[in-house]
Amino acid sequence: MGAIVSDYVMPEPQIQGWMGLEECNWLYHKAQEMESIVEVGSWLGRSTHALLSGCSGKVVAVDHWKGSVDERDGNHALASQVDVCQLFYQNVGHFPNLFILRGASTEAAKIFPPKSVDMVFIDAGHGFEEVLADLVAWSPICKKLLCGHDLSYGSVRDALERQKFNFIHAIDAIWAVDMANPFKE
């Protein structure tokens, strides 16, 4: 699940963000195997670009574009100055397979039936309660690959452990759970 199966390296998206090129390539290659993807937390669209480039099917970006509560004075201060969703749309709105759900992650999850999305990528709030809420809301919806960013945060790892997910460290800060065998024995 962690290895990239192709030598192709996608061009680096010229979109500001915290995801490295290797992580973008991992997402791109995994997206090629999927018919549907939900990204929880899209910000300016750097990772969304990789998912949209790889997946020929529907990619749903879920975000409120207000920034994480604990990062509104730092990394997400931009949200107090401009409509970040508009910047996101300028960056990736040209993709025909993009669908946007603007709102709270856990509310958006309620419109999806169980096992209705091949891949869910979680990269929203980093606080333990936020991550746990996203895992609880989105894991029942995911059919094949549940994954996310920021494994280096103790809160992210703790939430994964709390749910007893059988997760791997896929690449850099990306974690992944094969939904065919999602839980530790």
Secondary structure, 3 states (H helix, E strand, C coil): CCCCCCCCCCCCCCCCCCCCHHHHHHHHHHHCCCCEEEEECCCCCHHHHHHHHHCCCEEEEEECCCCCHHHCCCCCHHHHCCCHHHHHHHHHCCCCCEEEEECCHHHHHCCCCCCCEEEEEECCCCCHHHHHHHHHHHHHHEEEEEEECCCCCHHHHHHHHHCCECEEEEECCEEEEECCCCECC
